[in-house]
Amino acid sequence: MRTFLAILSFSFLVYLGGWVFTYSFGINDLPIQSEDTLPAMFLPISIIKEGNLYLDNYYKMIIEKYPHPDDKDYQRGLTPYYLRKAGDHYVSAFPITTSLLALPVYAVPIVLGLDITWENITILSHVVSAMIVSLSGGVLFLLLKEHFSLNKKKSLLLTIIYLFGTINLSTLSQSLWQHGTLQLFVLLGMYCLFDFMKTKKSLYMFLSGLFFGLGVLSRPTGLLPLVLLLLFFVLNNIKSKKLHIKDFLLFSFGILLNLAFFYWYTKTYYISVANQGYANQLTSWLSPFPEGFLGTWFSPSKGILIYSPIFIFSFVGLYLSKNKDKLKYFTFGLIVLVHTLILSLWKHWYGGWSFGYRMSSDVLPFLVLLIVPFVKSKYFKKYVRVFYSLLIISILVNLCGIFVFDGVWHAAYDLGYENTSWLWSVENSEFIFNVRRLLVKVGLLEKACPKCLPTL
């Protein structure tokens, strides 16, 4: 528990301190990373002050600062993509679970009369996003140590990869994205599922279903690990002949509680499921295969293995997994493969205006868990220098995101999803561009983008 708290405290200070430092000294003056996170920033305020999920009282404040991309004059009345109209009301276009997690942090200052200003809300949102990812890192550490037979040192090493060698550092800990919340609930669901398999205490089965259900409410992609891990549980217990209908009923009850909550708030505030943000995106699966899939892994600007090359050892770990654990690691690998395959067919597989491989971040816990067989093997000592070198590179690349990412690279090179050549340029890739920007900031280079506008 002492190490768990140390992980929480240290990672939280790094996440929040990194933003405070770069923002305060003008190194990176971007207050939030994307309009996608705006509803999650304001919903806790509406819940606390108005007791509902409507954003009506804050619509003008939001729209004046972040109008619809095609409607610079908000008075023309176009509803921005991050909101939905529900009758005469405005609601979030995205799931509300992250906002619910933010309530304890928002509650005290708002009840005490905190002014609702952009500066105050931005600070609160950064505190919450840093706390969510830090907490998930602590849960991962406990999962590794208690259920994957790793000693404290190696559990901590893999937790460091998760917290600092991925876009958890550069992106998810810096704004109220859905992905960090999904990771937290998936890890909690896994922890309880493995606890049940170890102790056979029924409470853990209920909690596992509850947490996995919250993961699906956080982001629809949470359905994939829920289904495949449940299948792993069934197959694993068929061998030992320890399947009980009561356990499935408890697991299902945890999920049904989430479905009931979703039904209630959708009917009460959204009028119908069709008004949910993801409901009208079923026609957007336009990315040609295999470009999106290859880009998800190898694009110079958005590839998982470009921003976090340490995950090369995830494939090594999958290969090295032993017979008794083959099914478990095969399940993890299948979750990663199917997720990246499905998302690669999405027209914005690269994640839109965001740093690195945001759209693939939902499977970060599984990529880390796949490294376990490697660090347990005899090959770890043999290739330890390569391992730590790739870890250091992964940390530095993602640390760069805190210092530099502000959407300027997208403004300079983004040609949209219909022409994806910009995602394959090495010379003008997001990371190389950011390195040039750092050189500009320290006076060693005149412009980061020689062919762009003077300000770039």
C-alpha positions as CSV (number, residue, x, y, z in Angstrom):
1,M,0.0,0.0,0.0
2,R,2.9,2.3,0.7
3,T,4.2,1.8,-2.8
4,F,0.7,2.2,-4.2
5,L,0.4,5.6,-2.6
6,A,3.9,6.6,-3.7
7,I,3.0,5.8,-7.3
8,L,-0.1,7.9,-7.1
9,S,1.7,10.8,-5.5
10,F,4.7,10.8,-7.8
11,S,2.8,10.4,-11.1
12,F,0.2,13.0,-10.1
13,L,3.0,15.5,-9.3
14,V,4.7,14.8,-12.6
15,Y,1.5,15.1,-14.6
16,L,0.2,18.2,-13.0
17,G,3.6,19.7,-12.4
18,G,4.6,19.3,-16.0
19,W,1.5,21.2,-17.2
20,V,1.9,23.9,-14.6
21,F,5.5,24.4,-15.4
22,T,5.1,24.6,-19.2
23,Y,1.9,26.7,-19.0
24,S,3.2,29.2,-16.4
25,F,6.4,29.9,-18.3
26,G,4.8,30.1,-21.7
27,I,6.6,27.1,-23.0
28,N,3.2,25.6,-24.0
29,D,0.3,27.9,-23.6
30,L,-2.4,25.4,-24.6
31,P,-4.9,25.3,-21.7
32,I,-6.8,22.1,-22.9
33,Q,-5.8,19.7,-25.6
34,S,-9.1,19.3,-27.5
35,E,-12.7,20.5,-27.7
36,D,-13.6,16.9,-27.2
37,T,-12.9,17.4,-23.5
38,L,-15.1,20.5,-23.0
39,P,-18.3,18.7,-21.9
40,A,-16.4,16.7,-19.3
41,M,-15.0,19.9,-17.9
42,F,-18.4,21.6,-17.5
43,L,-20.8,18.7,-16.6
44,P,-19.6,18.4,-13.0
45,I,-20.4,22.1,-12.5
46,S,-23.9,21.6,-13.9
47,I,-24.5,18.5,-11.8
48,I,-23.4,20.3,-8.6
49,K,-25.0,23.7,-9.2
50,E,-28.1,22.8,-11.3
51,G,-28.6,19.1,-10.4
52,N,-28.9,18.0,-14.1
53,L,-26.9,17.0,-17.1
54,Y,-27.8,20.1,-19.2
55,L,-25.1,22.5,-20.3
56,D,-27.5,25.3,-21.1
57,N,-26.1,27.8,-18.5
58,Y,-22.6,27.4,-19.8
59,Y,-23.4,27.1,-23.5
60,K,-22.6,30.8,-24.3
61,M,-19.4,30.7,-22.3
62,I,-18.2,27.6,-24.1
63,I,-19.3,28.5,-27.6
64,E,-17.7,32.0,-27.5
65,K,-14.3,30.5,-26.8
66,Y,-14.7,27.2,-28.8
67,P,-17.3,27.7,-31.6
68,H,-18.2,25.1,-34.1
69,P,-15.2,24.8,-36.5
70,D,-17.5,25.8,-39.4
71,D,-19.3,28.6,-37.4
72,K,-16.8,31.2,-36.2
73,D,-19.8,33.4,-35.3
74,Y,-21.6,31.4,-32.6
75,Q,-24.8,33.5,-33.1
76,R,-25.4,31.7,-36.4
77,G,-26.6,28.8,-34.2
78,L,-24.7,25.8,-35.4
79,T,-24.3,23.3,-32.6
80,P,-20.6,22.4,-32.1
81,Y,-19.7,18.8,-32.7
82,Y,-19.0,18.2,-29.0
83,L,-22.6,19.0,-28.0
84,R,-26.0,17.7,-28.9
85,K,-29.4,19.4,-28.9
86,A,-32.0,17.5,-26.8
87,G,-35.2,19.5,-27.3
88,D,-34.4,23.0,-26.1
89,H,-31.4,21.8,-24.1
90,Y,-27.7,21.2,-24.8
91,V,-26.1,17.9,-23.7
92,S,-22.6,16.3,-24.1
93,A,-22.0,14.5,-27.3
94,F,-19.7,12.1,-25.4
95,P,-20.1,9.7,-22.5
96,I,-20.5,11.3,-19.0
97,T,-18.6,8.8,-16.9
98,T,-15.4,10.9,-16.7
99,S,-17.5,13.9,-15.5
100,L,-18.9,11.7,-12.7
101,L,-15.4,10.8,-11.6
102,A,-14.6,14.5,-11.5
103,L,-17.4,15.3,-9.0
104,P,-15.4,14.8,-5.8
105,V,-12.7,17.1,-6.9
106,Y,-15.1,19.8,-8.2
107,A,-17.5,19.6,-5.3
108,V,-15.7,21.3,-2.5
109,P,-14.4,24.4,-4.4
110,I,-17.7,25.0,-6.2
111,V,-19.8,24.6,-3.0
112,L,-17.4,27.1,-1.3
113,G,-18.2,29.6,-4.1
114,L,-15.4,29.2,-6.7
115,D,-15.9,31.6,-9.6
116,I,-16.8,29.7,-12.8
117,T,-14.0,31.1,-15.0
118,W,-12.0,29.4,-17.7
119,E,-8.8,29.5,-15.6
120,N,-10.4,27.8,-12.6
121,I,-12.2,25.2,-14.7
122,T,-9.0,24.4,-16.6
123,I,-7.0,23.9,-13.3
124,L,-9.7,21.6,-12.0
125,S,-9.8,19.5,-15.2
126,H,-6.1,19.1,-15.1
127,V,-6.2,18.0,-11.5
128,V,-8.8,15.4,-12.3
129,S,-7.2,14.0,-15.4
130,A,-3.9,13.6,-13.6
131,M,-5.6,11.8,-10.7
132,I,-7.4,9.4,-13.0
133,V,-4.3,8.2,-14.8
134,S,-2.3,8.1,-11.6
135,L,-4.9,6.0,-9.9
136,S,-5.0,3.6,-12.9
137,G,-1.2,3.2,-12.6
138,G,-1.5,2.3,-8.9
139,V,-4.1,-0.3,-9.8
140,L,-1.9,-1.8,-12.5
141,F,1.0,-2.1,-10.0
142,L,-1.2,-4.1,-7.6
143,L,-2.5,-6.2,-10.4
144,L,1.0,-7.1,-11.6
145,K,2.3,-7.8,-8.1
146,E,-0.6,-9.8,-6.8
147,H,-1.8,-11.7,-9.9
148,F,1.1,-11.9,-12.3
149,S,3.7,-13.2,-9.9
150,L,6.1,-10.3,-10.4
151,N,8.3,-9.0,-7.7
152,K,8.0,-5.4,-6.5
153,K,10.9,-4.1,-8.7
154,K,9.6,-5.6,-11.9
155,S,6.0,-4.6,-11.1
156,L,7.2,-1.0,-10.6
157,L,9.2,-1.1,-13.8
158,L,6.1,-2.1,-15.9
159,T,4.1,0.5,-14.1
160,I,6.6,3.2,-15.1
161,I,6.2,2.1,-18.7
162,Y,2.5,2.5,-18.4
163,L,2.6,5.9,-16.7
164,F,5.5,7.6,-18.4
165,G,6.5,5.7,-21.6
166,T,3.1,6.1,-23.3
167,I,0.7,8.9,-24.2
168,N,-0.7,8.6,-20.7
169,L,2.1,11.1,-19.9
170,S,1.6,13.4,-22.9
171,T,-2.1,13.2,-23.5
172,L,-4.5,11.3,-21.2
173,S,-3.2,12.9,-18.0
174,Q,-3.4,16.4,-19.5
175,S,-7.1,16.6,-20.4
176,L,-10.4,15.0,-19.5
177,W,-10.3,12.4,-22.2
178,Q,-12.6,9.3,-22.1
179,H,-9.6,6.9,-22.6
180,G,-8.0,7.4,-19.1
181,T,-11.3,6.6,-17.4
182,L,-11.8,3.5,-19.6
183,Q,-8.3,2.3,-18.7
184,L,-9.0,2.8,-14.9
185,F,-12.2,0.8,-15.0
186,V,-10.8,-2.0,-17.2
187,L,-7.9,-2.4,-14.8
188,L,-10.2,-2.4,-11.8
189,G,-12.5,-5.0,-13.5
190,M,-9.5,-7.2,-14.3
191,Y,-8.1,-6.9,-10.7
192,C,-11.5,-8.0,-9.3
193,L,-11.8,-10.8,-11.9
194,F,-8.4,-12.2,-11.0
195,D,-9.1,-11.8,-7.3
196,F,-12.2,-13.9,-7.8
197,M,-10.3,-16.6,-9.6
198,K,-7.8,-16.6,-6.7
199,T,-10.2,-16.4,-3.7
200,K,-13.6,-17.5,-5.1
201,K,-15.2,-14.6,-3.1
202,S,-18.5,-13.7,-4.9
203,L,-18.2,-10.0,-4.2
204,Y,-15.3,-9.7,-6.5
205,M,-17.4,-11.1,-9.4
206,F,-20.0,-8.5,-8.8
207,L,-17.4,-5.7,-8.6
208,S,-15.7,-7.0,-11.8
209,G,-19.0,-6.7,-13.7
210,L,-19.7,-3.3,-12.2
211,F,-16.3,-1.9,-13.2
212,F,-16.3,-3.4,-16.7
213,G,-19.8,-2.0,-17.1
214,L,-18.5,1.4,-16.1
215,G,-15.7,1.0,-18.7
216,V,-18.3,0.5,-21.4
217,L,-20.2,3.5,-20.2
218,S,-16.9,5.5,-20.3
219,R,-16.2,4.5,-23.9
220,P,-17.9,2.0,-26.2
221,T,-14.6,0.3,-27.0
222,G,-14.7,-1.0,-23.4
223,L,-17.1,-3.7,-24.7
224,L,-14.2,-5.6,-26.4
225,P,-12.1,-6.4,-23.3
226,L,-15.3,-7.2,-21.4
227,V,-16.3,-9.8,-23.9
228,L,-12.9,-11.4,-24.5
229,L,-11.9,-11.4,-20.8
230,L,-15.2,-13.0,-19.9
231,L,-14.6,-15.6,-22.6
232,F,-11.1,-16.2,-21.1
233,F,-12.7,-16.7,-17.7
234,V,-15.2,-19.2,-19.0
235,L,-12.5,-21.2,-20.9
236,N,-10.1,-21.1,-18.0
237,N,-12.8,-22.4,-15.5
238,I,-14.1,-25.1,-17.9
239,K,-10.7,-26.8,-17.4
240,S,-11.0,-26.6,-13.6
241,K,-14.7,-27.4,-13.7
242,K,-15.5,-24.5,-11.3
243,L,-18.2,-22.7,-13.2
244,H,-21.2,-21.6,-11.1
245,I,-24.3,-19.9,-12.4
246,K,-24.3,-17.6,-9.3
247,D,-21.0,-16.1,-10.3
248,F,-22.3,-15.2,-13.8
249,L,-25.5,-13.7,-12.3
250,L,-23.4,-11.5,-10.0
251,F,-21.2,-10.4,-12.8
252,S,-24.2,-9.7,-15.0
253,F,-25.9,-7.8,-12.2
254,G,-22.9,-5.4,-12.0
255,I,-23.2,-4.8,-15.8
256,L,-27.0,-4.4,-15.6
257,L,-26.7,-1.6,-13.1
258,N,-24.7,0.3,-15.6
259,L,-27.2,-0.4,-18.4
260,A,-30.0,0.8,-16.2
261,F,-28.2,4.0,-15.4
262,F,-27.5,4.5,-19.1
263,Y,-31.1,3.9,-20.0
264,W,-32.3,6.3,-17.3
265,Y,-30.0,9.3,-18.1
266,T,-30.4,8.8,-21.9
267,K,-34.2,8.8,-21.6
268,T,-34.3,11.6,-19.1
269,Y,-31.8,14.0,-20.8
270,Y,-31.0,12.8,-24.3
271,I,-34.6,12.0,-25.4
272,S,-33.3,8.8,-27.2
273,V,-30.2,6.7,-27.8
274,A,-30.1,8.2,-31.3
275,N,-29.1,11.5,-29.8
276,Q,-25.9,10.0,-28.2
277,G,-22.7,11.3,-29.8
278,Y,-21.6,8.0,-31.2
279,A,-25.0,6.9,-32.6
280,N,-24.7,8.9,-35.9
281,Q,-21.1,7.8,-36.7
282,L,-21.9,4.3,-38.1
283,T,-21.2,5.6,-41.6
284,S,-17.7,6.8,-40.9
285,W,-15.9,3.5,-41.3
286,L,-14.1,4.7,-44.5
287,S,-10.4,4.1,-44.0
288,P,-9.0,1.8,-46.6
289,F,-7.4,-1.4,-45.3
290,P,-4.6,-2.0,-44.6
291,E,-3.3,1.6,-44.5
292,G,-5.1,2.5,-41.3
293,F,-3.9,-0.7,-39.5
294,L,-0.3,-0.2,-40.6
295,G,-0.6,3.5,-39.7
296,T,-1.9,2.6,-36.2
297,W,1.4,0.8,-35.6
298,F,4.0,2.4,-37.8
299,S,2.9,5.9,-39.0
300,P,5.8,8.3,-38.3
301,S,3.3,10.7,-36.7
302,K,0.8,8.4,-35.0
303,G,2.2,4.9,-34.7
304,I,2.2,3.0,-31.4
305,L,5.7,1.6,-32.0
306,I,7.0,5.1,-33.0
307,Y,5.8,6.9,-29.9
308,S,6.3,3.9,-27.5
309,P,8.9,1.6,-29.1
310,I,9.1,-0.2,-25.7
311,F,6.0,-2.1,-26.9
312,I,8.2,-4.2,-29.3
313,F,8.6,-6.3,-26.2
314,S,4.9,-6.9,-26.0
315,F,5.2,-9.1,-29.1
316,V,8.2,-10.8,-27.6
317,G,6.3,-11.5,-24.4
318,L,3.4,-12.9,-26.3
319,Y,5.7,-15.3,-28.1
320,L,7.5,-16.3,-24.8
321,S,4.3,-17.0,-22.8
322,K,4.3,-20.5,-21.4
323,N,1.7,-23.2,-21.9
324,K,-0.2,-22.7,-18.6
325,D,-0.5,-19.0,-19.3
326,K,-0.9,-19.2,-23.1
327,L,-4.6,-18.6,-23.0
328,K,-4.3,-15.5,-20.8
329,Y,-1.7,-13.8,-22.9
330,F,-3.4,-14.9,-26.1
331,T,-6.5,-13.1,-24.9
332,F,-4.5,-9.9,-24.2
333,G,-3.0,-10.1,-27.6
334,L,-6.3,-10.7,-29.2
335,I,-7.8,-7.6,-27.5
336,V,-4.9,-5.5,-28.8
337,L,-5.2,-6.9,-32.3
338,V,-8.9,-6.7,-32.7
339,H,-9.0,-3.2,-31.2
340,T,-6.4,-1.8,-33.5
341,L,-7.9,-3.6,-36.4
342,I,-11.4,-2.2,-35.8
343,L,-10.1,1.4,-35.1
344,S,-7.9,1.3,-38.2
345,L,-11.1,1.2,-40.3
346,W,-12.3,4.4,-38.7
347,K,-11.7,7.5,-40.9
348,H,-10.0,9.3,-38.0
349,W,-7.9,6.3,-37.0
350,Y,-5.0,8.7,-36.3
351,G,-7.1,10.5,-33.6
352,G,-7.8,13.8,-35.1
353,W,-6.1,16.8,-33.6
354,S,-4.3,15.1,-30.8
355,F,-0.8,13.9,-29.9
356,G,0.4,10.5,-30.9
357,Y,-1.8,7.3,-30.9
358,R,-4.7,8.5,-28.9
359,M,-7.3,6.3,-30.6
360,S,-5.3,3.2,-29.6
361,S,-4.7,4.2,-26.0
362,D,-7.6,2.1,-24.7
363,V,-5.4,-1.1,-25.0
364,L,-2.4,0.3,-23.2
365,P,-2.9,-1.9,-20.1
366,F,-2.9,-5.0,-22.3
367,L,0.3,-3.9,-24.1
368,V,2.0,-3.6,-20.8
369,L,0.7,-6.9,-19.5
370,L,2.0,-8.6,-22.6
371,I,5.6,-7.6,-21.5
372,V,5.3,-9.7,-18.4
373,P,6.5,-13.0,-19.9
374,F,9.6,-11.3,-21.3
375,V,10.7,-9.7,-18.0
376,K,10.2,-13.0,-16.3
377,S,12.3,-14.8,-18.9
378,K,16.1,-15.4,-19.1
379,Y,16.2,-13.1,-22.1
380,F,15.4,-10.0,-19.9
381,K,19.0,-9.9,-18.5
382,K,20.4,-10.6,-21.9
383,Y,18.6,-7.7,-23.6
384,V,18.2,-5.4,-20.6
385,R,20.2,-2.5,-22.2
386,V,18.0,-2.6,-25.3
387,F,14.9,-2.7,-23.0
388,Y,15.9,0.3,-21.0
389,S,17.1,2.2,-24.1
390,L,13.7,1.8,-25.7
391,L,12.0,2.8,-22.4
392,I,14.0,6.0,-22.2
393,I,13.2,6.9,-25.8
394,S,9.5,6.2,-25.1
395,I,9.6,8.5,-22.0
396,L,11.4,11.3,-23.9
397,V,9.1,11.2,-26.9
398,N,6.0,11.5,-24.7
399,L,7.6,14.1,-22.4
400,C,8.0,16.1,-25.6
401,G,4.2,16.1,-25.9
402,I,3.7,18.0,-22.7
403,F,6.2,20.7,-23.7
404,V,5.2,21.1,-27.3
405,F,1.8,19.7,-28.3
406,D,-0.6,22.5,-29.1
407,G,-2.1,21.5,-32.4
408,V,0.3,23.6,-34.5
409,W,1.6,20.6,-36.3
410,H,-1.9,19.7,-37.4
411,A,-2.4,23.3,-38.6
412,A,0.7,23.1,-40.6
413,Y,0.4,19.7,-42.2
414,D,-3.0,18.1,-41.6
415,L,-4.7,17.3,-45.0
416,G,-7.7,15.4,-43.4
417,Y,-8.6,11.8,-43.7
418,E,-9.2,11.8,-47.5
419,N,-5.5,12.4,-48.2
420,T,-3.3,10.7,-45.6
421,S,0.1,11.3,-47.2
422,W,0.9,13.7,-44.4
423,L,0.7,10.9,-41.9
424,W,3.6,9.0,-43.6
425,S,6.1,11.8,-43.9
426,V,9.2,11.3,-41.8
427,E,10.8,14.7,-42.4
428,N,7.6,16.5,-41.4
429,S,6.3,14.0,-38.9
430,E,4.7,15.2,-35.7
431,F,7.7,14.2,-33.6
432,I,10.4,15.7,-35.9
433,F,8.4,18.9,-36.2
434,N,8.2,19.1,-32.4
435,V,11.9,18.6,-32.1
436,R,12.4,21.5,-34.5
437,R,10.0,23.6,-32.4
438,L,12.0,22.9,-29.3
439,L,15.1,24.1,-31.2
440,V,13.2,27.3,-32.2
441,K,12.3,27.9,-28.5
442,V,15.9,27.7,-27.4
443,G,17.1,29.9,-30.3
444,L,18.9,27.2,-32.3
445,L,16.5,27.3,-35.3
446,E,14.6,30.1,-36.9
447,K,11.4,28.2,-38.0
448,A,10.0,24.8,-37.4
449,C,8.1,24.8,-40.7
450,P,10.2,26.6,-43.3
451,K,7.4,26.4,-46.0
452,C,4.5,27.5,-43.7
453,L,3.3,30.8,-42.4
454,P,5.9,33.1,-40.7
455,T,4.4,32.2,-37.2
456,L,5.2,28.5,-37.8
